[in-house]
Structures are given as C-alpha cells and as structure tokens.
C-alpha cells in the first residue's frame, strides 16, 4: 500500500475511534443531566436552570413548570428544583471535563483506549 | 402472587441449555446489581439449572449474588436461537424464555426491575426509575457500540411494522396497569402464531421483545403514544452486538471491546466502555471474561 494512504487510513481509524469515545462520554453526560422531580422529568441544561433561576429572581416560590415530556408539573419549592438541577449539571460537567481531558491528550488509539 | 417480601428489587431469569451457562452469567450480573444499585436480587430458574448453580458455585458465592431463588417448572416452547460469537462463529441453542411474562407472579418485590442476565449494570442510573411515577418502563430504542442505530429488524417488527420495545430491562410496580400489561403479554405469548400473522414479524424465534411491543401497541389504542409507559426518558439501550467482542476487562467497570461495522463486518474499531450499563448480546464473549469480572468484583467487595 502507498505509505501516504496507509498513514491516512491510520489517522482515519484514530478519528473514528476518538469520535466514538466522545459520543460515549456525551451519552453518559446526557444521562447524568436527567432529573426526576415531583413526577416530572427535567434536563439540567442551561435553559432550564436559567428559567428556574429567573422565576426565583422574580420572587416566585412555586410555579407550574412544563417538563421535558411536555407535562405541567406543580413545583412547590422552586429552590429545591434549582438545587437538584445545579447538582446534576455540576456532576455531569465535572465528569465530562475529566473524561474529555483524558481523550484530548490521547494521540493514538492505544492511548484513547487507555490500554 | 404469594406474599410480597421486599419493597424494591431486581429479578433475573436463567435457564441453562447445552451451550450457555445462564446461571453463571446471572451470578455475575447480580453482583453488578449489588455493587451499583445496592438492591436485593432474585434468581428465577428451574431445578436443573439450580442444581448446576449449587454444583459450580460455593454457597458463599451464591449468597453474595442472590437473596432469593424461585424455582419454576414451566413447560418451555421449543425455541432454537442462532447465536453469533464475532462475525465468524455461530451456534444454535435452545432459548427458554416463554414464561417471562410470569415475572409479575414470581417476583417477590413490590417494585421490580427485571433484567436479562446479559444486561450488565455499571451505573446507578436505573435507581431513579423506582421513584418515578410511571408504573412500567422499558427501552424503546437502542444504539450500537458505534452509536449507530441497530439494524431495522431490531427497531421494528418488520420494515413497515410497529416500533419494537425491548424486554431486556423492564421496571414495573404492582399497579392495575402493570397487571394489565403482563396479562396482555401472556395473551400475546399464548397466541403468538396469530399475532405473527397480524403483525408480520419473522417466524423462526419466539421473542419476548415482539410480545411486549404488541402488548404496548394494543394498550396504547394502536397508536404510538403511551401514557402510562415510560421509556427510560428517551435514553437508549446500549447494545454490544453478538458480532462484537470483549478484548479485555481491565476491571469490573472498564472494558476494551471491538465493535464491528454493520455493513462491512470485517472492519472493527476499539471501544473503551466504562460507567455505562451495557447489554452484552454476545454471550460467549461475556462467558470468556466472567472469571476476570468475578475476580474484580470479589476484589471490590
């Protein structure tokens, strides 16, 4: 095989493997961001956290919030939901950062596998 | 149903055949549950498999894995299943699954998580569903180790058919809806040939995935929407295909695997899987790493 093509295919495999590992991490992060609260399902993302914080800033203590399944959920204590969301977001992003750092430094497939 | 012993727990069905040691796999899967979900585990098996479990495992090993053992003597349908072990090796074995709907009767728990013995729980993600308001949850989507959609026959009952739900992981409580669901599942299982004609799914294998998919379809009023049934919040079942393999279990959590290309099966990529629940469909591959996994789990306990 042409040496140039061999090198290109090696890199292609590396790219395929690293992208797959990144999807693994994103998948895990997405699961960590799911928050169950009072029968509702909320995603601990920027939008939800900012919305709940806005309601609290506007002096709402309770509110009806539409969850990720499009169901209305009566949230009696917005501060409780906010705390859960921020906790989930923080643990998800912390894990994301740790795993992402590991992958960023890996320059070959063996390193990506940590093997 | 007899007396309910505990509020929450996990159940496994395991019936050995001449090719695969299901109870051994159940022992390891149960240890993962103990480690990551910290829930009691019930093994549902038959006399022969239980005898083999006692012969091949010490009492301590059995007690570490299972809190309850339910012995059944249901008559099983003839059900030869073709298995792959990588793209290059295949074998056939009897698959005893025709009494799976009886879990409602056999489970000693108020809230039950029914897992297949090849579903390895490496996280505590499933715990939150014991506190959700849905009486029943199953996966309605799956992804391969390469994060691709599985083949069409793993997504629909046939190319233009209804969506497939997976019976690999079933959470249920003791509500009227759950009872109705398992009764419907039993009805579909008992009239499998009729529903095969009606829903046009392949004929060779008795699949509980088809039974639950049809039960869901009937209970949803023949529509896609299902009010009381959860799908684990749109997350996917992570399937390690029968054509994939486990190269090495570095420890109980971190596994190095090879994932095949669905179109060009000779092409593989390496995958490092950790902190992720996984459905290990290649049972021979799981069998090969069981001693390492058991050792790693023993080291942790």
Interface residues (C-beta under 8 A of the other chain):
Chain A: X13 X16 X17 X20 X21 X23 X24 X27 X28 X30 X31 X34 X36 X39 X41 X68 X95 X109 X112 X113 X114 X115
Chain B: X123 X125 X128 X131 X132 X133 X143 X145 X146 X147 X233 X235 X236 X238 X248 X250 X254 X256 X259 X269 X270 X271 X272 X273 X275 X276
